[in-house]
Amino acid sequence: MTDDVVEGDDERRRHPRCQIAASATLETRGKFNPSNQALCSVLNVSRAGIGVETGQPPMVGQQVFLRVALGDEIHELATRATRVDAGDRANFYQVGLDWGDCTVEQLEFLDRVFAIAEQMQS
């Protein structure tokens, strides 16, 4: 993991991103674009949100229930899609999810993620 700014980012980021390798699933509900278990790869996390890549993207503004597998733990998080971009590979999309709908308890895992990132830089 690193907390370097991801390539292509300009100085508009309020929170540095940590690149991590993790698997996740996302679930969207409602009558538009529902998905009960889309697989995705985690690209990075920050204190503001998480970036994932998936073949089944949500719509911007849609609430997304994310399950992230980190080590032996699965973290269930209520997020909101803020960005959906076509990825470099056909049929894959890079999705930005905001932590705004998460509880404090749901976000406690971030402290461990950033602590590990800091240890790896030392």
N, C-alpha and C positions, 0 to 999 in steps of 0.2 A: 504494500500500500504506500502511496505517496500523497502528500497534500499539495503537490504542485498544481498550478493552474493548468487545466486541460488545454492542449494545443488548439489554437483558433479562438480561444476566449480573449476578450479584451478586458480592460480594467473595470468593467461594470459589475463584476461579481462582488457581492458583500461577504461571501463565505467561501473559503478555499474548498476545493473538491479533493476527496481522497479516492484514488482509483482502487477498487477492490474486485476480487474475483468471487462471485457468489451466484447462486441460482435463485430464482424466485418464480412465483406464479402471481397472476393478477386476475381479479374478478371484477366485472362491471355488471351493474344491474339496471333495470329500467327497460323501456320498450325500444330504445334506440341503442344499437350496437351492444347487446348483452353478450357476455362471455363468462362462463363459469369456471374456467381454469386455463387461461392462456399462459404458456411457458415463456419465461424471459431470462435474460442474462443481465446481471447488475454491472453497469459500467463504472459508476462512481457515486459517492454520497457526499453531502455537505450538511451543515446545520440547517439549511433551508429546504433541502429535498434530496431526491435520488434520481439518477439517470439509469434507464434500462433500455434494452433492445429486445424487440418482440416482433413476431409475424402477425399478431392480432392486437393492434393498437386500440386504445380507447379514443374517445373524442375529447378534444380540448374542453375543459370545464367539467368533465364527467368525474364523479367520485369513483375511486378505484380502491379495492381492498387488496392489499399486497401482502404476500407471505414470502419473507426472505429467509433463506437457509444460510446460517453462518455457523460453521462448525457443527456441533450437535444440537443447536437451538434453531427453532423456527420462530420468527418474529412476525406477528400479525399487525398490520398497520393500515389505518384509514388515511388515504391520500387523495389528492385531486390532480388530474392531468392538466399541466400548464403549457405543455409543448409536445407536438408530434411532428417529427421530421422524417422524410424518407432517408433511410440509411445508405451507406456505401454499397451494400449488397442488395440484390433484387429481393423484393418481398419482405424486407426487414425495416423496421422503423425505430428511430431513437425517440424515446418518450421521457419527458421531464415530469416528475411527480412532486408535488409540494407537500410538506409535512403539516400544513395548516389545520387539517382535520384530525390530527393525531392527539392522543392524550399525553400527558407528561410521562406516565408509566410506559406507554408504547415507545417513547423515544429514549428511554434510559440506555438502550443498547448502543446508542451513538457514542456515549462517553467511552465505552470499551473499545469501539472501532477507532476512535481518534487517539486513545491512549496507546493502542497497538501500533498505529501509524507513527506516532512520535517515537516509540521505542525502536522501530525499524530504521528511522532516520539517524538515530544516535550511533 
